[in-house]
Amino acid sequence: MRIYFLLFFGMVNFMSINANGLRTMEKFESIVKMKNCDILCIQETHWDNACILEVKKIWRDFIFVNNGRGNSSGVAILLRKDVVDNVTHIYNDNNGRILVLEFEYMGMVFRIINIYAPNDEIERKDLFLDLGKWCEGKCIVVGDFNVKMDRLDMTRGAIFRSDTSRGVLKKMMFEKEVIDMWREENVDKREFSRRQVVLGELKQSRIDLVLVKEDLRDFLKDIKYVFTTFSDHAALTFSVGLDKERIGGGIWCMNAGYLREEEYEKQLKSLIEYEMEEKHKENDKCKWWENVKEKIKVFSIRYARKKRFRMKREENVLRAKLNEEMRKCDNEPNYNIEKFLELKAKLSKYEIDKCKGAILRSKAKYVLEGEKCTSFFLRLEKHKQRKTYIREIENVKGEVVNDYVEILETVQNFYKDLFKKGDVDEGCMREILDSVDVKIDVADKQMCDGNITVNEVKDAIKELQVNKSPGVDGIIAEFYKIYGSLLAPILLEVYQYMEENNRVSESMVTGLITILYKNKGSKLKLENYRPISVLNSDYKILAKILANRMKKVLNDIIAPTQNYSVPGRDIADTINTIRDVINKMNRDKIGGIVLNVDLNKAFDRVEHDFMFRVMEKYGFGNRIIGWIKLLYKKATSRVKCNGVLTDSFIIERSVRQGCPISALLFVLSVEPLAAFLKKDKSINCVQIPQGGFSLIHQYADDTTITVRDEESVKRVIDCFKVYGKASGAKVNMDKSIVMYIGKTNEGNFNFKEVKDYFKVLGVFLGVKDKEARDLTWSGVINKVRKVVNMWRGRSLRLKGKVIVINSLLMSVFIYVMNVLDMPEWVLSELNKILVDFLWDGKGVKIAFKTLIADYEEGGLKLVDLRVRKIAIRVKMVRKYLYDELDYGWKKFFK
């Protein structure tokens, strides 16, 4: 396997220990031999000059000490000369309580702080107040803190006493973005670093800590406490490694900021126009277009490099001038401050540009005009990098691997196997397809098969979403939107060439797979990661053209029991129907069984041959099917893992999550399952009012089945097996759920059984509907609190906060309001959270009636939850009265 941009670095081994006095060299030698450490931090040394001379005989490398009073305190840091360079003493308090050093390792400057906090609370508080100013750069703080940070840091049953120094330390950690690294990795674990016997009773606590700056999180490895016989404190050991962080060079990404710059725009437009004049020299239009994109990339990189150099030079000149003005300000009594303010304003522009870059890389969804440039985006950028970083993973043998190359090989092999063509049973495929009895009409077929027009290309370009990661060519959607009128005819010519020659350029069908943890299940298992295909914009434009055509016909062939990606349909239609059916089954004394079936990697397991056969069955013509075959049959992908791209591999099955047409293709592929189940007369469905019946309800791959008896469940499972053999689908029995209503479990279906309620599409539903409702709303409230807390990190004005509430928070609870009633206690709690967010907990300053008013009336158009609640009810009545589709919930509507 080829590894791109791979570098190798070593590990630095640390040990920190409170030695309880270290005046004997035998004890010191024992500590040194405990672990082959490169940096040793010792607290409570009790050293004097004579002791240090003896220590130097054993440790012949760097030694830095702060002895203090000698007999009751003292800290020391010892470093290996062959590991670190340029060690510099920064600070000590001469009381034996704190020692600060800096050193270089692999070209990076680290700061190490060793502290021995006093037993006295007031003195300890003062030490922590002083500590914050030293926590800068790549900072690691170790030592005996003499304070319990959490109840978990002490023996069960012990009194967790009030301690003002704890609050000071936590405040410093928040402000300086410092974390307790051991606790971060052991969130709920109770382990201790000090054990002492007091009056015959064992007292235990965790007071020996390693605190690190947030951006060093992934550098620290193997943090553990190792107890010794010569101290009542455990030794805290860990390694700092640079071998697994920021190794990948990643891919080039066009800078959106340059697209509006006059100089860049002029040169880029000239480049494109020149290449258009030269295109007649190249018969292969795919090859020509790839060459044009490569030249755009080269030009953009050179432009960016020149601009960065120029800006850096200008910034340095400004800083030098600013420093000179500051010197004058100090020395000249009548100094005119206007020059200083002018230079400061110019320099702030560079800071704003840096912030914009961080915003772009962090992909912040909402950027509010006028927002101050704080450290928020820089932290968000680092958090985004950590979120996609994999430190260890489980391979196919069940072994946990943490070697860099082994992780990449494991990831590549997993997805290569996942997307490999499976065995499809031709007989099962025919059986499934025979259940499909609807087709698109002739006019729709001709519309889907028509020639692509330049207007369709332009419309697709307008629909591209901005602020999205680009595909392997690095060219962002903003480029196409800005130069749409120039590029649309070019793309049309390229697409026509592709169809006529059954050929597609390599970059256009090469996906860049980014894997994201689903936030459930073990992080060691790749099954718990979602692969998102990042595709080129030129690919997305073509796929959008095809998707826009297919959307026009889906309503005619997809039954109302499937509501995913079908225009006019809503996820609420699915949830409302399931809710009402469960309530009927619970009330009618007959009861029944509800299944929530989990399809394993549903989008990734769709067999292409089955997908194309389904399209033919629904009456799609050869031309649109040929287009999709062109995009899918030649598709390849590479996985981006820890900043490195794996080798490319062929995508033999799946609909790519990230492709504009993938949702529609998936809906088409899964709809025959519903038709197959509905045609099986042996399945005892649930009768619903007005002569209808309830059997299957789908939203994408989320499938809920409602039947009356266990024989029907067995038949449903058999139908899923047939469908699986035809399409590649696979039921995940461990994650599938069964709920019995008015019945006892007499079957053995290997499904997880729930008693009262289960979660469907983010909402709890069940026989105890009030409990399920309250549980759902409690989750919404917690989510709103988390979002609000995140936005507290940004210096927003009142108008900005209103935008956050209306645009971001509202979507969190509007979704649930569509399917569940909102009790007064929920409305009250949400309003309380929002008011606290608007006014920072300092009391209301503007009346609510004013805030919800229009701008013309002096308001800010804040959404009124109570009014929105009424509006949603009106919307449901309107849908009942005027929507022609026969949704299941309509049967229950009175």
N, C-alpha and C positions, 0 to 999 in steps of 0.2 A: 504494500500500500504506500502510495506517495504521500508525504506530509509536506504541506506548504507553509513557509515562514516559520519553521520550527527552530527554536533556540533551546539551549539547555543551561539551567542554573542549578546550584546546589542548595543545601539546606543549612541553616544556622540553628544549632541546638542551644536552648536557653534552660536555665534552672534558677529558681528563686526560692530561698528558704530563710525562715527565722531560725537562727542557730541557737538561741537561748544562751548566748555567750560563746565565744570561739577563741579562747586564749590558749588552748592546748593545740599543738600542731597535729597530734594524732587525730583529733576530732576534725580538724580542717582537711587532713588527707582523706579521711573517710568520706567527707562531703564531695571532694573532688573526684574520688573514685566511684561515687554513686552512679554517675552518668557521664558519659563522654560529652561534656557540654563545652560549647564555644564561648558562651557568655554566662557568667555566674553572678547572680545578684544576692547579696547576703544582708539580712537585717539582724539587729541586736548583736553586733560583732564584739563589743567591749574591748576593742583593740587600743593599744597605745603604740608608740613608735617602736618599741622593742618587738612587739608582736608582728608589726608590719615587716620588719627585717627578716623575721623567721618565715613569714608568708612568702616573701620574695624568693626564698631558697627553693620553695616547692612550685610556685607559680611564676615562671620566668617570662611572662608576657605582661600586657597592660594591667596595671592595678590602680584604681582610683578609690579613695576613701573619704568619708566624712565621719570622724571619730566622735565628735561632740564631747560629752563629758567623760567618755571612755568606759566607765564602769556600769552604765545603765542604758546605753543606746548605741548608735553607730551603724552606718550603712556602708556597703562597699560594692563596687562593680568590677569584675575581672573579665578581661577579653583576650582572646587568642590573636596573636599578631599575624598569623598566617591565614586568618579568616577575614578580619576587618581591617580597614585602612583609615587614616586621618581621624583618629579618635580625639575629640575635643571636649574639654571640661567646660560646661555651660554655667552650672550653678550648684552651690550647696548652702545650707542655712547655718553651718557651723555648730548646729545643735545635735547632729547625728540623726536627723529625721528625714532628710531628702537629699538626693544626689542626682544631678541631671548631666547626661553626656550626649554627644552626637558622634556618629561614626558613619563611614561609607562602606557600602557592600554592593558589589556588582554595579558601581556607578550611581547608586542611589543613596541619599542621606537619610539615616534613621536617627530618631531620638529615643533614648532609653532613660526612664525615670524610675529610681528605686526609692521607696518610701517606707518608713517605720513610724506609723501613726501613734501618737501618745494614747495612754489609757484615759487621761482626763478629757471629758467631752468638749470643754471649751477650747483647750489647746488643740484637740483634734479638728474641731471646726475651723480654727484659724489656719491650720495646715492645709485643709481642703480648699479654703478660700484662696490661699496662695498658690495651690497646685494648678488651677486653671490657666494661669498666664504662661505656664511652661508647656502646656499640651498643644503644641503646634507641629505642623508637618507630619511626617510618618512616625507617629509617636506610639511608644509602648510603655505603659506604666505597670510596674510590678511591685509587690511588697506585702507587708502586713498592715492592713487598713484598720484593724481593731474595731470594725463595725459590721453588723449583720445587715446586708442589703435587703433581705427578704425573709419571711417566716420559714421558707424552705432552707435557709442557711443556719438553722439551729434544730436541736432535738425536738421531736414532737412533744407537746405538753409544756415546753419551756415558755416562759413569759417573753413576749416580743416587746421589749421596753421602748418607750419613746426616746429618740436620739436626734437632736438638732443637727448633728454633724452628718447624719445620713441624708437628710434633706439637702444640705449644702453640696454633698458629693453628687447626688442625683441631678441637681440643678446644673452643676458644672458639666457633668457627662452629657446632658441634653444640649447645652449651649455649645459645647466643643465637639459634638458628634462623636462621643466616646462610648464604647459598649463594653459590658462585662462579658468577655469572650467565652469563658467556661459556661456561664449561664445561658448564653445565646445558643449553645450547642446542647444544653441539657436543661430544657425549659422547665420540666416538672420533676427533675431528679433531686433527691436529697442526699448530698455527700458532704463530708466535712474535711477541713484542713487543720483543725486543731482539736486535740483530745487531751483533757487533763482531768485528774481525779481531785475533787474538792470535797473534803469531809466524807470521804468514802464513796462519793457519787461521781460517776463519769459525766463530765460536761463536754459537749461537742458543738462545734460551730464551723462555719466557713467564712474566714476573715482574710485569707490570703488570696489575692486576686491578680488577674492580669487584665488590664483595661487597654483597649486599642482604639485608634481612630477608625471610624466606619469604613474608610477605603482600604484598610489593611485586613478586613475580615477574612478574605479568602487566602491570605498569605500564611495565617497561623494554622498549624496542623498538630494533631496528637496531643491535645492539652489534657494533662492528667495530674492527679495528686499521688505522690509516692511517700508513704510514711516511713519514718526511720526510728531507730532506738535512741538516738542521741539528741532528739528534740521533740517537744510535744506538738510541734508544727510539722505538717507534711511538706515535702519539697514539691513545688509546682514546676512541672516540666512541660515544655512545648518546643515546637520547631517553627522557624520562619522560613518559608520556601518560596522561591520565585520561579520554580520550574513549571507551575501549572497555571500561571496567571498572565493574561495579556500576551499569550504566545502567538496567537494567530494574527496575521496582518489584516484579515478581513478582506472586504472587496471595496473597490472605489465607489463612491457615491457622489453624484453631481450636487454642487452647492446651489440651493434654490436662491440664495441671496444674490448671486451673480447675474441671474437671468434678467434682472431689471436694471442692471448697470449699463449705461450707454455704451461704454467702450467694449464690454463683453458682448452685448447684443449686436453691435455693429460688426465685430469680427466674426461672430458665430453665424450671423445671417449671410455674410459674404462667403463663408466656408460652404454653407449648404447650397447656396446658389451656384457656386463654382462646381460643386460635385454634381448638381443637376445637369449642368451643361456638358459634363464629361460622361454621364451615365450611358450614352450611346456606345461608348467604347467597351462596355461590359455587357455581354448578352445575358449572363446569369444575374438577374435582379436581386436574388437573395444574397449572393456574394457581394454585389455592389452595395446593398443596404448595410450589411455587416461592416464593410469597409468604411462607410460614412460614419457609422456609430463609433467605430474605433478612432477615427480622426477627431470626432467631437470630444471623445474622452481624452485623447492626447492634448488637444488644444486646451480643454478645461483644466487639466492638471497643471500645465505650464502657466496658464493664466493665474491659477490659484497660488502657485509657488511664488510667482513674481509679486503678487499682491501681498502675500503674507510677509515676504521679505521687506517690501516697502513699508508696510504698516508697522512691523517690528522696529525698523530703523526710525520711523517717525515717532513711535511711542518712546523709544529710548531717548531721543533728542528732547521730547517734551518733558520726560521725567527729569532729565539733567537740568533743564531750564527751571522746572518747578522747584527742584532742590535748591537751586541758586536763589530763587525768589524767597524761599523759606529762610535761607541764611540771611538774606537782606532784611527780612521781616524781624528776625531776632536781633540784628545789630543796628538797624537804623530806626531811631525813635519816630521819625515822621514818614515812615514808609507808606507809599500809596498801594493799597491792597488790590487795586483793579487788575493789574498785570497778573497777580497770583490767581485771582478768580477766573480770569480768561484762560489761563493755562490749565487750571483745574477742570474747567468745563470741556476743553478740548480733549483732555485725557479721559474724561468720563465716557466719551464716545467709544473708545477702545474697550472699556469695560462692558458697555452695552453690547458691542459686537460679540464679545466673548459669551455673554449671556445668551444671545440669539443662537449662537452655535450650540450651546448646551441644550437650549429648548428644542432645536431641530433633532439633536441626537437622542434626547430623552423621549421624544415623541409625545410631549405633553398634549393632552387632548384639547384642553381649553387654555388659551393664552389670552389674557385680558389686557386690553389697551390701557396704558398708563400704569401697569403694575411695576413695582420697584424691582430692580434686578438684585435679588437676594441669592443666597446659597441654595435655595430650593431646587432650582433646575439642575445645578451641579450635583446635588445629592441624588436627584431622580435619575440622572444619567448613570451614576455609579450603581444605583439600585437596579436599573434595567440590565446593566452588564452582569451583575451578580445573579439576577433572576434566571438568566439563560446559561449560567456557568454550571458545568457538571464536574464535581470533584471525584465522584466514584459511581460506579454503575455495576449492575449484575449482568454477567454474560450468559450465553445460552446454556452453559453447564451449571448455572446457579452460583458461580463464583463471583465474589465482589472484587472488581479490578479498580485500581486507582492510578495505575501507570498511564501516562499521558497518551502514548501510542495505542495501548490496549483499549482505552476508552474510545478512541476514534474508530478503531477496528470493530469494536463491539457495536457501536452506534451504526456504522455503515452496514455491517452484516445484518443487523436487525431489520433495517428498512429495506435493504436489498431483498431479503427473504419475504418481508411483508408485502412488497409490491410485485413479487414474482407470480406469474400466472399459475392458478390452481387447476385442479381437475374439475371439469364441468360435466355433469351427466346429461347427455343429449335427450334421453327419455324424460327426465325430470323437467328439463327446459321446455320441451313441447307441452308437457302437462300444465305447467304454469302459464305459458303463453296462450294455451287454448281457453283459459278463463277470461282473457281480455276480449271484450266484445264491442269496444268503441274505437272510432277512428276520427282523425281530423278530416274536415271536408275538403273537396277538391280545391276550392279557392284558397283555403289556408295552406294547403300543401304547395300550391304554386307560389304563394307569398313567401313561404319559407325557402323555396328553391330559387327565388329570383336573383338577378344580378346584384352584387353589392354596389351601392352608389356612393358618390363622394359626400353626399349629405348624411348618409348613415355613418360614414367615418367621422365626420365633424360632430355629429350628435354623440357618438360613443366617446370621442375625446372630451366633450363637455361633461360627460358623466364620470370621468375618471376622478377618483378621490385623491386629494393632495395630502401632504404630510405623511405619506406612506413610504416604507422602505422599497427601494427599486429592486429589480431582478438582477441577474448576473451581469447585464450590460452597464448597470450603475446609473442609467438615465431615468430621471424622475418624471412623474406625471406632469409636474408643473411645466416642464420643457415642452411637452406636447400641447398643453393648454395655451401657452403663450404664443407658440408658433403654429397653432392649429391650422390656420388658413394656408400656410406654406407647406405643411407636412401632409395634410389630408390627401392631396392628389398623389404625392409620392407613395404613401402607404397603400392607396387604392391600387396603384400600378404593381407594387410588390405583392399584394394579396392576389391579384389576378394572375400574376406569374406563378405563384405558389399553386393555385388551383389548376392551371393549365398544364403544369409540369409535375404535378403531384410531389412537390418538393417544398421543404420548409427549412429555414436557416436554423443552425444548431442552437444559437443563443435564444431564439424565440421559443423553443419548446424545452429548454433546459430550466428546470425549476430549482430554486434555492430553498431547501427545506430548513425552516427554523423550528426547533422542538421546544414546546412550552409545557412545563409541569401543570397538571390539571388541578393541583391543590387538594388532591385526595389520593389515598393509597401511598405505598412506599415510593420514595424518590429513587430508590435503587432499581426499580423496574421500569423499563422503557415503555411498557404497556400503559403506564400512567402519564405519558407525555403525549401532547397533541402535535402532530406534524402540520405546520402551516407552510404551504408552498408560496414563496415569493416569486412572482413572475414578471417578465419584462412588460413594460407598458404597451409596446407594439403588439404583443400577444393579447393583452387584456382588451385592447381596442377591437381586435378581430372577434374575440370571444364575446364581447358585449354586443356586437352587431348580431351575432347568432342568437344570443340570449334574448335580445329585444324582440326578435322575430318569434322565438318559441314562447315567450311570455303571453303573446296574444292568443295562443291556442290552448294553453294548459287548462283553463277553466272548463273547456268542453270535454276533456278526457280524464281529468283527475277528480275523483269523487270528493264530496264535502267532508269525508272522514280524514282527509289529508289537507293540512292547512299551511304547510311550509313552502315559502317562496312562490305561492300562487297568488297573482295580483288580486287584491280586494279581500283576501282572507287574513285571519288574525290568529295568533297563538291563543288568544282568549277564547276563540270558538272551540278549540280542542279542550281546554281546561274546563270551561263552563259545561260542556256536554258530559265529560267524565264525572264532574261534581254532581250533576243532576241525576245521572244514571245510578251512581252509588247511593244517593239519597233515596231513590225509588226502590232499589233492591233492599235497602235497610227497612223501608216502611211497609212493603207489600207482603211481608211474612213468608215469601217464597225464598228470598235470599239468593245467594249465588256466589260466584268466585271472580275475583278481579286479578288479572295478571299484568304486571308491568315488565315487559320483556326488554332486556338489554342486548342489543346487537353489538358484538365485539368489533371494534374498529370498523364500523359500518361503512363509512365513506371510503376507507382504504381497501376494502375487500370486494368492491364491485368489479366483477369480471367484465372486461371490455366486450367480449363476444356476446355475452348476455345483454349488455346495454344496447349494442347496435341492433340485436334481434328485437328487443323491446321497441325501439324506435320504429323499426319496419312494421311491427305489429300494430302500432298506433297510427300508421299511415304516413309517416314522414317520408319525404322523397329522397332519391339517391344523392341529390346535390348537397343538401344540408347534412345528411349522414356522412357524405364524403368529406365535407369540411371538418367535422368532428373527428373522423378517423384520422385525418391528416394531423390534427393537433394532438391526438391521444396515442395513435399507433407509433409515432416516432418520438414520443416524450421520454426525456431522461431527467434525472435529478442528481443534485449533490447536497449533502447535509452540511450545514454550518454548525459546528460544535466547538465551543470555546474559542471562537474566532478563526477557526481553521476549516477549510473546505475539504471534504472527503473526495475520493474519486467519484466520477459520475457512474450511474447505473441506469438500466432501462426500467421504465415504469410500465409493467405489463398488465397491471390492473389498478383500480381505484379511480375515483373522481377527485381531482385535486382541490383540497380546501384552500381557497385563495384564488381560484379561477372563477371568473364571473358567471360561467355557465355550469359550474359543478353542482350547484344546488338544484338546478332544473333537471340535470341528468340523473341526480340521485333520486329525486321525486319520481321521475319516470321509471327508474329501475326498481323502486320499492312498491309502486302502485299495484303491480300484478299480484303481489302477496295479498293485499286487501281483497282483490277480485277473487283470488283462489279461495280464501277463507269464506267469503260471502256466498260462494256457489256450493259450499259443502253443506248439504242438507242434514247431515248427521250431527252438526253442531247446534246445541240448544241455546239460542241467543236470548237476550233479555228483551222482552216486549216493552215498548215505550208508548206513551199516548199517541193518539191519532194514527194508529195502525203502523207505526214504525218499529224498528228493532235496532238494538245496540249490540255490536260485536267487536269492531276494531276502531280505534281512534289513534291517529298518527300525527306527529309533528316532526318531520324529518325522520330520524331513526328511533325517536321515542315512541314506543308502541304500547298501548294499553288495550287489553282484551277483557271483555265482560261476558261471562257465560253463566249458565244456571247450575251445571253439575260437573262432576269430575270426569265423566266419560267425554264430555265436550273438551275439557282441558287436554286430555290425552290426544284427542283428534287434532286440536290446535297445535300441539307440540309436533305431531306427525306432519302437519302442513308446513310448519317452519323447517323441518328437516328436508322436505322435498324442495322447498324454496332455496334452502342453503346449498343443496347439491346443484341447483340450476344457476344460482347467481353468485355463489362464493360467500354468502352471508353465514354467520356463525353466531348462535345464541350463547351468551355468557351466562351460564346457569348460576354461577356464584353471585352475580350482581342482579339477577332477575328476582322479582318479588311476587309473592302470592298473598292475597288477603281473602279470608273466608267471611262471608256475610250471612249470619243465621245458620251456619253449617259448621261441622267439625272437620278437621283435616284427616281424611281417611286414605288419601293418596300419598304417593312418594315421588314428588316431582323434582326434588333437589333444588327447589327454589327457596329463597329466604322468606320465611313466613312473618308477616306483620299482623298485629291484632286490630289496631284501631284506626291507623292512618298511615299513609306513605307519601313520599314526595314525588310530584309530577311536574316537570318543567318549572321547578323552583317554588312550587306551591304545595303545601300539605293538604291532602284530601283524605276523607275516610268516613267511617260510620259515626265517630265522635266529631262531628263537623265543627262544633264550637271550639273544642280543644285544638283541632287542626288549624282553624282560622287564627286563633290567638298565637299559636306556635309560629305560624307564618309571619304574622305582624311583628312578633318579637324579633324575629330574624331581620326583618326590614329595618326596624328601629336600630338594631345593632350595626347594620350596614351603613345606615345614614350617619350614625355617630362616627364610624371609622372614616367615612368620606369627609365629614366636617373637620375631624381632627387633622386629616391630611392637608386640607385647605387652610387650616390655621397657620401652617408654616409659610404662607405667602402673605405679603403685606397688601391686602386688598382694601380698596375703598368700598363704600356702601353699595355703589352701583355694581361693582365687580362681584360682591357677595350675592346680590340679587340675581345676577346672571348665572352664578354657580348654582343657586337654588333652582331657578327656572329651567336651566339647560341640563344639569347633571343630577341633582338630587331628585328632582321631580320624576325623572324616568324610573328611579328606584321604586317609588311607591305607586306611581300611576299604573304600572304593570299589574300590581296586585289588586289595586282598586277596580280593575276591569273584571276581576273574577270573584273577589270576596268583598263583603261589606266591611266598611271601616267603622269599628266601634268608637264611641266618644273618647274612651281612655287612650286609644291610639292617636286620634286627632289631637288630643290635648298634649300628649307626649311629643309628637312630631313638631307641633307649633312651639313648644317650649325649647326644643333643640334648635329650631330655626331662629327663634328670637335671640337665644344665647349666642348663636353664630353671628347674627347681624350686628349685635351690639357688644360683642366680646364680654358678655356676662356683666355689663356695667349698667343695666337698666335701659328701658326703651326711651329713645330720644325723639322719634317721629311716630305719630299715630299710625296704626295698621291701615286704616282707611286711606290715609295719604299714600302709603307705600304701594297699595294695590291699584291706585288710580293711574290713568294714562299719563304719558309725559306732558301732554298739553295742559293737564290739570295739576301739574307739579308733582306727580307721582313717579314711581319707577317700574310700574307694571309687574309687581311681585304677584306670583300666582296665589290665589286664595284656595286653599285645600278644600274647604267646605263647598265652594262654588264648583270646583273641578269635580268633586264627588257627585254633585247633582248632574253636571254636564255628561259624565260617563253614563249615568243611568238613562239620560235622554238619548244618548248615542245608541244604547242597546235597544231601546224601544224603536228608534228609527230603523235600525238594522232588521228588527223583527218585522216591521211593517213594509219595508221597501226593498230589502235585499231578496233576490229571487232564489238564491241557493238555499237548499233544505238542510240547514245545520241541525244537528241533533238537539241542541238546547232549545230550539224553537218549539219543539214538541211539548216541552214542559212549561213554556212561557204563558202566563195568564195575565 
